[in-house]
Amino acid sequence: MAFVLCAAVLFSSACQPVDHPVPEEVAQDALPDQEAWNTTIYLSRDGRQEATIRAGHRLYYSETNVTVIDEGIYVEFFEEDGSLASTLEAEWGEIDGQTHDLRVRGGVTVHSTERGTLETDSLTWFNAANLIVTDAAVRLTGDTDVIAGDGFEADPGMRRYSIQRNIKGRFLPDAQPQ
């Protein structure tokens, strides 16, 4: 009898609805106008591709012109010459349909082809300025160093970056620059 009761409690808690992140601009009871799985979104400016966003699951709300991605985000950012600048991975995020700004949260990792790997919990890509920005804690790991701090701003390739506060770092003495 105790096993049946225990199993019933486990199954009932496992069957609870999953709360998907909803942007602040969208009412909690609003239903999406579009829903899609395993989609790719291309963002370009003046005919030049700036980013490719792959989403496991996305919801579009026409009233606020916001796309919510709630099942994994993978983004490729491109240089002006079309080469790959960096990739970004996160658990969820949203795209502003008017500005094409991308806000991501949860296990955010940016892999730069030039600089190394940035880790943080939230980040915004401002499309018009082509900048990635966060006020959160960051950790930037390169071939020969590790730098941490709070607040970050950079181009998507992270060639030029700044960490705003509480900057700490260390060199990796045995590492060889590539």
PyMOL commands that set and color helices and strands:
alter all, ss='L'
color gray80, all
select helices_A, chain A and resi 2-14
alter helices_A, ss='H'
color red, helices_A
select strands_A, chain A and resi 34-45+48-61+66-69+73-78+84-90+92-96+102-112+116-126+131-141+145-154+161-171
alter strands_A, ss='S'
color yellow, strands_A
deselect
rebuild
show_as cartoon
